[in-house]
């Protein structure tokens, strides 16, 4: 069977702080992130299907990633739950969209989280191949399914 990969790119704005970090990133700051989602599999081989010849409709991939990642993280402040301020209610009112996670919100750890969010939502003929999260123009992290059995 023929296998193919598709990639869809997404953009979102997010702020975070890295507790205990030995540089300026320990303070709240933001990035204009680019997320590249690559899926792999065999295109639909049923001529009667509306998705005939497609691995996954780009529109469906876009909607799924928006629902499970972008809508949550876009314009959010992401902090490690254990290091969030005591007055979290006030912080949430000030920043509007606060996400507390159980990990240091680095690009690397965000990708592990994003991979889990995506994997369970893909059609059965499709697997998550890789993710790439660009934090700045010159810096990005990558996650590959083959590295994470």
C-alpha positions, 0 to 999 in steps of 0.5 A: 500500500502507498503511504503519504505524509501531510503537514498542516501549519498553525500559528498562536501566541502564548506566554509562559514562565520557566520556574527556576530557569537561570536566565530571563525566561524565568519571567513571564514572556511570550512567543509567536509560536508556529506548530507543524503537525505531520500525519502519515498513513494510507489515503482512503481507497474507496471511490464512493467516499467523499474523502477518496484519495485523501489521507485526511482532509486538511480542513478536518485536520485544521479543525481537530488541532484547533479544538484540542490545542490552538483554542486552549493555548492561543493567547494563554499564559501557561505556568507549571501548577506547582509554581503558580502564584498563591493568588491564582484567582487574581492572576487569572483575572489579570491575564484572562486565560491561564493554563496550569500544567503538570510540567515545565512549559518548555517547547519540548514538554509542550510537544509531548502534551500536544502529541497526546492530545492529537494521537487519540483524535485521528482517524484509524488510517492515520498516525501522528508522524511528527510535530515541530514547534517553532518558538522563535525564528531560529529555535524550534523543537521536534517530536517524532513518533518513531522516537516515542514508542 
